[in-house]
Amino acid sequence: MENIEQAQLTGQDVGGEPVATQPAPELNISDLQNIRAIIDTATRRGAFGAAEMSAVGGVFDRLNTFLSAVAPAPAEQPAPAAE
């Protein structure tokens, strides 16, 4: 039974029947930015207890550092010309 389940996970044929493979999971910079915003909002609304704040803050700091390193900086909008 375990071999059949493993074969299905890897997309191999089992008993001559084709197995549909799952699409590869996707996670992009936009998703990570949304996660950062969710953590920030949940923290401001008091969703985490005092004992949890250190762990949440650590994850937020690592995520923020990562996004600062890989996410493109927002393009600065040129000031409109004065008429």
Residue pairs with C-beta under 8 A, 6 or more apart in sequence:
4 14
7 13
7 14
7 19
8 14
8 19
11 19
11 20
11 21
12 19
13 19
29 67
29 70
29 71
32 63
32 66
32 67
33 67
33 71
35 63
36 60
36 63
36 64
36 67
39 56
39 59
39 60
39 63
40 60
42 48
43 53
43 56
43 60
48 56
